[in-house]
């Protein structure tokens, strides 16, 4: 366990060194406010009190204690209690059974919705990846087995085409020579 003296500030034992440091800073704030403020002027005290509440200057029991003292100064100075804002506490003190709590159920349903959303996104991403893979495979099959010239078979396709033309030309020349012989043209 942490050194208790390091965690103790102004009669309070804090759970962490960070909390103890926050409390020490709040003591410095309180000392600064009191040294630079006319605490007999209720308008100034009320302004400091309301600004401290609005900007959440204080987070520890030390700060809350000081806010309570400011409330007492305002109340004893004649300010009506209805005009003094209550001190908001941003923590809970009752242990809540999370299984039966409505807010916990809402949190769980939000988490479940988020999880379902992530599952849907994952499923969609996998589906898109599979479709793209199938398309790539189809393109490769078309490329290898296609009849049109492409980057892989252009040389052989062009050579085959020239060979066909040459063969066709030779056949035509032979046919022309045959006709010439029949007609006795040329020799």
Secondary structure, DSSP 4 states (H G I P E B T S, - for coil): ---HHHHEETTEE-SSHHHHHHHHHHHHHHHHHHHSS-TT-HHHHHHHHHHHHHTT---SHHHHHHHHHHHHHHHHTT--GGGSPPPP--S--S---TTT-HHHHHHHHHHHHHHHHHHHHHHHHHHHHHHHHHHHHHHHHHHHH-SS--TTTHHHHHHHHHHHHHHHHHHHHHHHHHHHHHHT---
